[in-house]
C-alpha cells in the first residue's frame, strides 16, 4: 500500500495512493470539487495508483487522538444511550 504527498510549488500538493479507501476519498473530492482537484492519473490507467493535485492548504497531518480510559468509557456510554433509544 503506497501513499504519497509532494509539494509541487507550495500552493499545490500532488497526492498519490493505491489503497481502495483513499482512492474512494479522492474520487469523492474530485466529484465535489472539480475546479480544485485535478486528476493526473486514474487507478484504472496507472497500475492501480491514483494521482491528483489539490490545494496545499487541504493537506493535514495529525497525530492520533489519545483518550483516557474514563473518556473512552464515557463515550461508550453515550453511544449506547444514543443507539438504545427507539426511532420514531
N, C-alpha and C positions, 0 to 999 in steps of 0.2 A: 504494500500500500504506500503510495507516494503522494506527498502534498508539498507544494512549494509556493512561496510568495517572494516576488522580486520587485524592487522599486525600479520602475522604468525611468522616471525623471523627477521623482519627488512628489508629483501630483497624481501619477497613475501607478497602480500596482498590478503586476501580472500574477495571476493565481492559476496554478495547475494542480489537478487532482485526478486520481484514478479510482477512488473508492466511491461506491454507489451513493452513499448518504451525502457526501459533499457534492457530487455531480448533480444530484437531485436539488440540493440547495442552490447551486449555481444556476441551474436551468430555471428555477423559480425566480431568481434575481433577474435573469435575462428577460423573462416574461413580464415582470413587474416594473422593471426599469430599463426599457430598451434603449433609451438615449444615453444612459450612464454605463451600461455593461456592454462591452464589445467582445464578441466571441471570436477568438483566434483559431480554435480547433475544437471540433466536437469529438466525443469519445468514439463514435462510430467510424470516424475517418482518421483517427490518430492512435491506434492501438490501445483504446480504452482510456486515454488521457484527455481530459477537457482542459482547455486553456482559455481564460478570459482576462480582460483588462477591466479594472474597477477603479473608482476614485480612491486614492491612497488613504483618505480620511476614514474609509469604511473598514480598513484593516485594524483589527484589535486583537491583542494577545492578552489573555487574562488568566491568572493562576486559578486553580480550583478553590472553591469556597470551603473553608474549614468551619465545621459546625460541631459544637459541643454535644455531648450525649443528651443533655437536658433539652437543647434546642431541637435535636433530632426527634426526641420523644414528643415534644410539644407539636411539632409539625405533623408527626404521625397521628396524633390525637385529632388535630384539626382536619386532616384528610379523612379520617374515619368518620368524624361527625358530619362532614360535608357530604360524603357518599352514602351515609346511612339514612339521610332524610329522603322521604318519598318524593318523587317528581310529580308535580301537579299537572 
